Amino acid sequence: MFSSPLIQELTNFVRGIGIDVHAASSLLPANFPGLDIQHGAILIDESRVVYPGDILHEAGHIAMSAPSVRPALRLNPSGGEELSTLGWSYAAAVHLGLDPSLVFYPASYDGFGDGLVDLFAAGNYIGVPLLQRFGMAVDARDAVARGVPPFPHMLRWLR
């Protein structure tokens, strides 16, 4: 469907966890060039995508949203959901064997993308408490007691 092997790999993963992805053109300006979320699906104008890793961030927003609000035209994440989207995106990159700088590139997050890579690499996992609350992942302390792998391993990808 997409000519970029990386975009295709990312969309295959996103579709595989149950999030719709559609090719689109002439998208209105959104947070990330060439990407939008509408009605619980990611729309991709491949010709305008600057950073393919943003696909994982947008998928994280859908994944973190309550099932009842996913079909909305637009999502309005809470602050906690936004932070958990960072953790979710990191876990997705690790799961796919991709460098986390794909999601947290230098220009991302107001120029703090490199800082986020460093935080996650040091085991300072942003967003894990809410991922754990939703049963999606488990922190290192609780993973031992539950006998499951800790974050960045995900128990499930959708809230």
MOPE-V340213 format. One record per backbone hydrogen bond with DSSP energy under -0.5 kcal/mol. CO is the residue of the C=O (numbers start at 1). NH is the residue of the N-H. If there is no record, write none. Layout:
((CO NH) (CO NH))
This chain:
((4 8) (5 9) (6 10) (7 11) (8 12) (9 13) (10 14) (11 15) (12 16) (13 17) (14 17) (14 19) (15 18) (20 42) (22 44) (32 35) (33 50) (34 45) (36 43) (38 41) (40 20) (41 38) (41 43) (42 22) (43 36) (44 24) (44 46) (45 48) (45 49) (46 49) (50 52) (51 54) (52 55) (53 56) (53 57) (54 58) (55 59) (56 60) (57 61) (58 62) (59 63) (60 64) (61 65) (62 65) (63 159) (66 69) (66 70) (67 71) (69 72) (72 39) (72 40) (78 82) (79 83) (80 84) (81 85) (82 86) (83 86) (83 87) (84 88) (85 89) (86 90) (87 91) (88 92) (89 93) (90 94) (91 95) (92 96) (93 98) (94 97) (99 102) (100 103) (100 104) (102 53) (103 105) (105 108) (106 113) (107 111) (108 112) (108 113) (109 112) (112 116) (113 117) (114 118) (115 119) (116 120) (117 121) (118 122) (119 124) (120 123) (123 125) (124 126) (125 128) (127 131) (128 132) (129 133) (130 134) (131 136) (131 137) (132 135) (136 155) (136 156) (138 151) (139 143) (140 144) (141 145) (142 146) (143 147) (143 148) (150 153))
